[in-house]
Amino acid sequence: MKLISVKMPEALIEGMDELVKRGVYPSRSAVMRTAVRDLLKKELWK
């Protein structure tokens, strides 16, 4: 996998951290991978 840097509003980071805290995802990276994959499925890979 490649490493990328992303700037985002604090509220989004807090939301990701809450998902990790609840055990829904193991890490912020996992949250981001899922979100990007779902967006690409919706927009490109219909």
mmCIF file of the N, C-alpha and C atoms, coordinates in Angstrom:
data_MODEL
# 
_entry.id   MODEL 
# 
loop_
_atom_site.group_PDB 
_atom_site.id 
_atom_site.type_symbol 
_atom_site.label_atom_id 
_atom_site.label_alt_id 
_atom_site.label_comp_id 
_atom_site.label_asym_id 
_atom_site.label_entity_id 
_atom_site.label_seq_id 
_atom_site.pdbx_PDB_ins_code 
_atom_site.Cartn_x 
_atom_site.Cartn_y 
_atom_site.Cartn_z 
_atom_site.occupancy 
_atom_site.B_iso_or_equiv 
_atom_site.pdbx_formal_charge 
_atom_site.auth_seq_id 
_atom_site.auth_comp_id 
_atom_site.auth_asym_id 
_atom_site.auth_atom_id 
_atom_site.pdbx_PDB_model_num 
ATOM 1   N N  . MET A 1 1  ? 0.844   -1.186 0.000   1.00 0.00 ? 1  MET A N  1 
ATOM 2   C CA . MET A 1 1  ? 0.000   0.000  0.000   1.00 0.00 ? 1  MET A CA 1 
ATOM 3   C C  . MET A 1 1  ? 0.879   1.235  0.000   1.00 0.00 ? 1  MET A C  1 
ATOM 4   N N  . LYS A 1 2  ? 0.356   2.302  -0.579  1.00 0.00 ? 2  LYS A N  1 
ATOM 5   C CA . LYS A 1 2  ? 1.051   3.586  -0.575  1.00 0.00 ? 2  LYS A CA 1 
ATOM 6   C C  . LYS A 1 2  ? 0.551   4.435  0.586   1.00 0.00 ? 2  LYS A C  1 
ATOM 7   N N  . LEU A 1 3  ? 1.439   5.277  1.076   1.00 0.00 ? 3  LEU A N  1 
ATOM 8   C CA . LEU A 1 3  ? 1.105   6.207  2.147   1.00 0.00 ? 3  LEU A CA 1 
ATOM 9   C C  . LEU A 1 3  ? 0.711   7.542  1.532   1.00 0.00 ? 3  LEU A C  1 
ATOM 10  N N  . ILE A 1 4  ? -0.422  8.113  1.988   1.00 0.00 ? 4  ILE A N  1 
ATOM 11  C CA . ILE A 1 4  ? -0.829  9.450  1.562   1.00 0.00 ? 4  ILE A CA 1 
ATOM 12  C C  . ILE A 1 4  ? -1.113  10.291 2.802   1.00 0.00 ? 4  ILE A C  1 
ATOM 13  N N  . SER A 1 5  ? -1.013  11.608 2.645   1.00 0.00 ? 5  SER A N  1 
ATOM 14  C CA . SER A 1 5  ? -1.352  12.539 3.726   1.00 0.00 ? 5  SER A CA 1 
ATOM 15  C C  . SER A 1 5  ? -2.627  13.267 3.335   1.00 0.00 ? 5  SER A C  1 
ATOM 16  N N  . VAL A 1 6  ? -3.518  13.443 4.296   1.00 0.00 ? 6  VAL A N  1 
ATOM 17  C CA . VAL A 1 6  ? -4.801  14.078 4.027   1.00 0.00 ? 6  VAL A CA 1 
ATOM 18  C C  . VAL A 1 6  ? -5.094  15.077 5.138   1.00 0.00 ? 6  VAL A C  1 
ATOM 19  N N  . LYS A 1 7  ? -5.523  16.273 4.751   1.00 0.00 ? 7  LYS A N  1 
ATOM 20  C CA . LYS A 1 7  ? -5.999  17.252 5.730   1.00 0.00 ? 7  LYS A CA 1 
ATOM 21  C C  . LYS A 1 7  ? -7.515  17.189 5.735   1.00 0.00 ? 7  LYS A C  1 
ATOM 22  N N  . MET A 1 8  ? -8.099  17.179 6.942   1.00 0.00 ? 8  MET A N  1 
ATOM 23  C CA . MET A 1 8  ? -9.552  17.152 7.041   1.00 0.00 ? 8  MET A CA 1 
ATOM 24  C C  . MET A 1 8  ? -9.996  17.851 8.319   1.00 0.00 ? 8  MET A C  1 
ATOM 25  N N  . PRO A 1 9  ? -11.254 18.292 8.345   1.00 0.00 ? 9  PRO A N  1 
ATOM 26  C CA . PRO A 1 9  ? -11.762 18.979 9.526   1.00 0.00 ? 9  PRO A CA 1 
ATOM 27  C C  . PRO A 1 9  ? -11.701 18.091 10.773  1.00 0.00 ? 9  PRO A C  1 
ATOM 28  N N  . GLU A 1 10 ? -11.496 18.737 11.887  1.00 0.00 ? 10 GLU A N  1 
ATOM 29  C CA . GLU A 1 10 ? -11.393 18.041 13.175  1.00 0.00 ? 10 GLU A CA 1 
ATOM 30  C C  . GLU A 1 10 ? -12.619 17.176 13.447  1.00 0.00 ? 10 GLU A C  1 
ATOM 31  N N  . ALA A 1 11 ? -13.797 17.658 13.063  1.00 0.00 ? 11 ALA A N  1 
ATOM 32  C CA . ALA A 1 11 ? -15.022 16.894 13.326  1.00 0.00 ? 11 ALA A CA 1 
ATOM 33  C C  . ALA A 1 11 ? -14.998 15.536 12.633  1.00 0.00 ? 11 ALA A C  1 
ATOM 34  N N  . LEU A 1 12 ? -14.443 15.466 11.436  1.00 0.00 ? 12 LEU A N  1 
ATOM 35  C CA . LEU A 1 12 ? -14.359 14.185 10.733  1.00 0.00 ? 12 LEU A CA 1 
ATOM 36  C C  . LEU A 1 12 ? -13.372 13.250 11.423  1.00 0.00 ? 12 LEU A C  1 
ATOM 37  N N  . ILE A 1 13 ? -12.280 13.801 11.884  1.00 0.00 ? 13 ILE A N  1 
ATOM 38  C CA . ILE A 1 13 ? -11.288 12.999 12.600  1.00 0.00 ? 13 ILE A CA 1 
ATOM 39  C C  . ILE A 1 13 ? -11.891 12.459 13.894  1.00 0.00 ? 13 ILE A C  1 
ATOM 40  N N  . GLU A 1 14 ? -12.631 13.303 14.588  1.00 0.00 ? 14 GLU A N  1 
ATOM 41  C CA . GLU A 1 14 ? -13.286 12.857 15.823  1.00 0.00 ? 14 GLU A CA 1 
ATOM 42  C C  . GLU A 1 14 ? -14.280 11.738 15.534  1.00 0.00 ? 14 GLU A C  1 
ATOM 43  N N  . GLY A 1 15 ? -15.000 11.852 14.423  1.00 0.00 ? 15 GLY A N  1 
ATOM 44  C CA . GLY A 1 15 ? -15.931 10.792 14.042  1.00 0.00 ? 15 GLY A CA 1 
ATOM 45  C C  . GLY A 1 15 ? -15.215 9.484  13.761  1.00 0.00 ? 15 GLY A C  1 
ATOM 46  N N  . MET A 1 16 ? -14.094 9.566  13.051  1.00 0.00 ? 16 MET A N  1 
ATOM 47  C CA . MET A 1 16 ? -13.304 8.360  12.781  1.00 0.00 ? 16 MET A CA 1 
ATOM 48  C C  . MET A 1 16 ? -12.798 7.757  14.082  1.00 0.00 ? 16 MET A C  1 
ATOM 49  N N  . ASP A 1 17 ? -12.307 8.604  14.970  1.00 0.00 ? 17 ASP A N  1 
ATOM 50  C CA . ASP A 1 17 ? -11.801 8.121  16.260  1.00 0.00 ? 17 ASP A CA 1 
ATOM 51  C C  . ASP A 1 17 ? -12.902 7.431  17.067  1.00 0.00 ? 17 ASP A C  1 
ATOM 52  N N  . GLU A 1 18 ? -14.114 7.935  16.978  1.00 0.00 ? 18 GLU A N  1 
ATOM 53  C CA . GLU A 1 18 ? -15.233 7.315  17.691  1.00 0.00 ? 18 GLU A CA 1 
ATOM 54  C C  . GLU A 1 18 ? -15.523 5.920  17.131  1.00 0.00 ? 18 GLU A C  1 
ATOM 55  N N  . LEU A 1 19 ? -15.461 5.776  15.814  1.00 0.00 ? 19 LEU A N  1 
ATOM 56  C CA . LEU A 1 19 ? -15.666 4.454  15.209  1.00 0.00 ? 19 LEU A CA 1 
ATOM 57  C C  . LEU A 1 19 ? -14.586 3.470  15.654  1.00 0.00 ? 19 LEU A C  1 
ATOM 58  N N  . VAL A 1 20 ? -13.359 3.957  15.759  1.00 0.00 ? 20 VAL A N  1 
ATOM 59  C CA . VAL A 1 20 ? -12.257 3.108  16.231  1.00 0.00 ? 20 VAL A CA 1 
ATOM 60  C C  . VAL A 1 20 ? -12.474 2.756  17.701  1.00 0.00 ? 20 VAL A C  1 
ATOM 61  N N  . LYS A 1 21 ? -12.851 3.751  18.501  1.00 0.00 ? 21 LYS A N  1 
ATOM 62  C CA . LYS A 1 21 ? -13.080 3.528  19.936  1.00 0.00 ? 21 LYS A CA 1 
ATOM 63  C C  . LYS A 1 21 ? -14.178 2.488  20.176  1.00 0.00 ? 21 LYS A C  1 
ATOM 64  N N  . ARG A 1 22 ? -15.220 2.516  19.336  1.00 0.00 ? 22 ARG A N  1 
ATOM 65  C CA . ARG A 1 22 ? -16.334 1.567  19.474  1.00 0.00 ? 22 ARG A CA 1 
ATOM 66  C C  . ARG A 1 22 ? -15.991 0.181  18.933  1.00 0.00 ? 22 ARG A C  1 
ATOM 67  N N  . GLY A 1 23 ? -14.846 0.073  18.299  1.00 0.00 ? 23 GLY A N  1 
ATOM 68  C CA . GLY A 1 23 ? -14.432 -1.220 17.765  1.00 0.00 ? 23 GLY A CA 1 
ATOM 69  C C  . GLY A 1 23 ? -15.015 -1.555 16.406  1.00 0.00 ? 23 GLY A C  1 
ATOM 70  N N  . VAL A 1 24 ? -15.629 -0.558 15.759  1.00 0.00 ? 24 VAL A N  1 
ATOM 71  C CA . VAL A 1 24 ? -16.200 -0.782 14.429  1.00 0.00 ? 24 VAL A CA 1 
ATOM 72  C C  . VAL A 1 24 ? -15.085 -0.999 13.409  1.00 0.00 ? 24 VAL A C  1 
ATOM 73  N N  . TYR A 1 25 ? -13.998 -0.255 13.562  1.00 0.00 ? 25 TYR A N  1 
ATOM 74  C CA . TYR A 1 25 ? -12.813 -0.372 12.709  1.00 0.00 ? 25 TYR A CA 1 
ATOM 75  C C  . TYR A 1 25 ? -11.585 -0.450 13.601  1.00 0.00 ? 25 TYR A C  1 
ATOM 76  N N  . PRO A 1 26 ? -10.531 -1.098 13.113  1.00 0.00 ? 26 PRO A N  1 
ATOM 77  C CA . PRO A 1 26 ? -9.327  -1.223 13.936  1.00 0.00 ? 26 PRO A CA 1 
ATOM 78  C C  . PRO A 1 26 ? -8.443  0.024  13.948  1.00 0.00 ? 26 PRO A C  1 
ATOM 79  N N  . SER A 1 27 ? -8.635  0.928  12.972  1.00 0.00 ? 27 SER A N  1 
ATOM 80  C CA . SER A 1 27 ? -7.758  2.100  12.871  1.00 0.00 ? 27 SER A CA 1 
ATOM 81  C C  . SER A 1 27 ? -8.403  3.175  12.003  1.00 0.00 ? 27 SER A C  1 
ATOM 82  N N  . ARG A 1 28 ? -7.853  4.381  12.076  1.00 0.00 ? 28 ARG A N  1 
ATOM 83  C CA . ARG A 1 28 ? -8.289  5.453  11.180  1.00 0.00 ? 28 ARG A CA 1 
ATOM 84  C C  . ARG A 1 28 ? -8.066  5.058  9.726   1.00 0.00 ? 28 ARG A C  1 
ATOM 85  N N  . SER A 1 29 ? -6.954  4.405  9.470   1.00 0.00 ? 29 SER A N  1 
ATOM 86  C CA . SER A 1 29 ? -6.650  3.991  8.097   1.00 0.00 ? 29 SER A CA 1 
ATOM 87  C C  . SER A 1 29 ? -7.735  3.074  7.548   1.00 0.00 ? 29 SER A C  1 
ATOM 88  N N  . ALA A 1 30 ? -8.219  2.170  8.368   1.00 0.00 ? 30 ALA A N  1 
ATOM 89  C CA . ALA A 1 30 ? -9.278  1.262  7.929   1.00 0.00 ? 30 ALA A CA 1 
ATOM 90  C C  . ALA A 1 30 ? -10.563 2.029  7.625   1.00 0.00 ? 30 ALA A C  1 
ATOM 91  N N  . VAL A 1 31 ? -10.869 3.035  8.440   1.00 0.00 ? 31 VAL A N  1 
ATOM 92  C CA . VAL A 1 31 ? -12.042 3.877  8.189   1.00 0.00 ? 31 VAL A CA 1 
ATOM 93  C C  . VAL A 1 31 ? -11.892 4.565  6.837   1.00 0.00 ? 31 VAL A C  1 
ATOM 94  N N  . MET A 1 32 ? -10.735 5.160  6.602   1.00 0.00 ? 32 MET A N  1 
ATOM 95  C CA . MET A 1 32 ? -10.497 5.883  5.348   1.00 0.00 ? 32 MET A CA 1 
ATOM 96  C C  . MET A 1 32 ? -10.552 4.953  4.140   1.00 0.00 ? 32 MET A C  1 
ATOM 97  N N  . ARG A 1 33 ? -9.935  3.776  4.240   1.00 0.00 ? 33 ARG A N  1 
ATOM 98  C CA . ARG A 1 33 ? -9.965  2.831  3.115   1.00 0.00 ? 33 ARG A CA 1 
ATOM 99  C C  . ARG A 1 33 ? -11.398 2.448  2.767   1.00 0.00 ? 33 ARG A C  1 
ATOM 100 N N  . THR A 1 34 ? -12.205 2.181  3.791   1.00 0.00 ? 34 THR A N  1 
ATOM 101 C CA . THR A 1 34 ? -13.596 1.807  3.553   1.00 0.00 ? 34 THR A CA 1 
ATOM 102 C C  . THR A 1 34 ? -14.373 2.956  2.927   1.00 0.00 ? 34 THR A C  1 
ATOM 103 N N  . ALA A 1 35 ? -14.184 4.159  3.445   1.00 0.00 ? 35 ALA A N  1 
ATOM 104 C CA . ALA A 1 35 ? -14.907 5.320  2.927   1.00 0.00 ? 35 ALA A CA 1 
ATOM 105 C C  . ALA A 1 35 ? -14.542 5.591  1.471   1.00 0.00 ? 35 ALA A C  1 
ATOM 106 N N  . VAL A 1 36 ? -13.266 5.537  1.147   1.00 0.00 ? 36 VAL A N  1 
ATOM 107 C CA . VAL A 1 36 ? -12.827 5.797  -0.229  1.00 0.00 ? 36 VAL A CA 1 
ATOM 108 C C  . VAL A 1 36 ? -13.313 4.683  -1.151  1.00 0.00 ? 36 VAL A C  1 
ATOM 109 N N  . ARG A 1 37 ? -13.197 3.433  -0.718  1.00 0.00 ? 37 ARG A N  1 
ATOM 110 C CA . ARG A 1 37 ? -13.667 2.316  -1.538  1.00 0.00 ? 37 ARG A CA 1 
ATOM 111 C C  . ARG A 1 37 ? -15.162 2.451  -1.828  1.00 0.00 ? 37 ARG A C  1 
ATOM 112 N N  . ASP A 1 38 ? -15.956 2.789  -0.806  1.00 0.00 ? 38 ASP A N  1 
ATOM 113 C CA . ASP A 1 38 ? -17.396 2.935  -1.001  1.00 0.00 ? 38 ASP A CA 1 
ATOM 114 C C  . ASP A 1 38 ? -17.711 4.082  -1.953  1.00 0.00 ? 38 ASP A C  1 
ATOM 115 N N  . LEU A 1 39 ? -16.980 5.183  -1.858  1.00 0.00 ? 39 LEU A N  1 
ATOM 116 C CA . LEU A 1 39 ? -17.181 6.306  -2.771  1.00 0.00 ? 39 LEU A CA 1 
ATOM 117 C C  . LEU A 1 39 ? -16.850 5.905  -4.203  1.00 0.00 ? 39 LEU A C  1 
ATOM 118 N N  . LEU A 1 40 ? -15.734 5.219  -4.392  1.00 0.00 ? 40 LEU A N  1 
ATOM 119 C CA . LEU A 1 40 ? -15.347 4.792  -5.734  1.00 0.00 ? 40 LEU A CA 1 
ATOM 120 C C  . LEU A 1 40 ? -16.353 3.801  -6.314  1.00 0.00 ? 40 LEU A C  1 
ATOM 121 N N  . LYS A 1 41 ? -16.854 2.897  -5.486  1.00 0.00 ? 41 LYS A N  1 
ATOM 122 C CA . LYS A 1 41 ? -17.887 1.964  -5.953  1.00 0.00 ? 41 LYS A CA 1 
ATOM 123 C C  . LYS A 1 41 ? -19.106 2.727  -6.453  1.00 0.00 ? 41 LYS A C  1 
ATOM 124 N N  . LYS A 1 42 ? -19.508 3.726  -5.686  1.00 0.00 ? 42 LYS A N  1 
ATOM 125 C CA . LYS A 1 42 ? -20.701 4.500  -6.021  1.00 0.00 ? 42 LYS A CA 1 
ATOM 126 C C  . LYS A 1 42 ? -20.490 5.355  -7.266  1.00 0.00 ? 42 LYS A C  1 
ATOM 127 N N  . GLU A 1 43 ? -19.358 6.016  -7.362  1.00 0.00 ? 43 GLU A N  1 
ATOM 128 C CA . GLU A 1 43 ? -19.135 7.001  -8.419  1.00 0.00 ? 43 GLU A CA 1 
ATOM 129 C C  . GLU A 1 43 ? -18.510 6.437  -9.693  1.00 0.00 ? 43 GLU A C  1 
ATOM 130 N N  . LEU A 1 44 ? -17.687 5.409  -9.569  1.00 0.00 ? 44 LEU A N  1 
ATOM 131 C CA . LEU A 1 44 ? -16.947 4.926  -10.734 1.00 0.00 ? 44 LEU A CA 1 
ATOM 132 C C  . LEU A 1 44 ? -17.282 3.506  -11.142 1.00 0.00 ? 44 LEU A C  1 
ATOM 133 N N  . TRP A 1 45 ? -17.484 2.651  -10.174 1.00 0.00 ? 45 TRP A N  1 
ATOM 134 C CA . TRP A 1 45 ? -17.594 1.221  -10.457 1.00 0.00 ? 45 TRP A CA 1 
ATOM 135 C C  . TRP A 1 45 ? -19.030 0.738  -10.347 1.00 0.00 ? 45 TRP A C  1 
ATOM 136 N N  . LYS A 1 46 ? -19.946 1.513  -10.836 1.00 0.00 ? 46 LYS A N  1 
ATOM 137 C CA . LYS A 1 46 ? -21.382 1.246  -10.689 1.00 0.00 ? 46 LYS A CA 1 
ATOM 138 C C  . LYS A 1 46 ? -21.788 -0.106 -11.171 1.00 0.00 ? 46 LYS A C  1 
# 
